[in-house]
Amino acid sequence: MSDYEEQNENDTQSLVSQLGTDPKTLAKGLVDKIKLTYLVGSDKIPDQFKPALFFLVQNDVVNNDKSYEESIMENYLTLLEAIGGRGQEMLIRAENAEKGIPVNISPPPERPSLTDKILGRENVEEYERYKERRDLGLE
C-alpha cells in the first residue's frame, strides 16, 4: 500500500464546516457565521440577548481593537445561534451524521402561540406529537 493510500485511510476530515463557505474565508481559517445563522422574529429573542450583545461588542471595541460594525455583525450572528441552544444542537447533529448515526434534518416545530391554540389546532397537535417523540428519545 502506498503512503497516499495510508494517509487517506487514517485522515478523515469533515466537510460539514466547509459547505457553501467562500474559499478565501476557509484559507484564513475562519468560520462563515452568516451561513450558520438562524434568523428569528423579534418575539423569539430572549431578554438576555441585548445585554449580552452590548457587553460583547464593548469588549471587542475596547479590548480587541475591532471596529463597531465588525463587532456587531460577528457577535449578533453568534448570539442568534445561541438562542434555544440551536448552535449546539446543529453541531451534535453534524457530528452524529459524520459518524453514520441517523439524523432528523427537519427543524423541530415551534411552540404554538395563543392564536395557534385558538385558530390553528393542527400546529398544536404537531407540536404535541413532536414533544412525545422527543420524550421517548426518538428526536
JOWO-V462049 format. One record per helix or strand. SS is the DSSP state (alpha for helix, beta for strand). FROM is the first residue (numbers start at 1). LEN is the number of residues. Records with the same first field share a line. If there is no record, write none. Layout:
# JOWO-V462049
SS = FROM-LEN  FROM-LEN
This chain:
# JOWO-V462049
alpha = 3-8  16-3  23-5  33-4  42-3  48-16  68-31  114-6  121-15
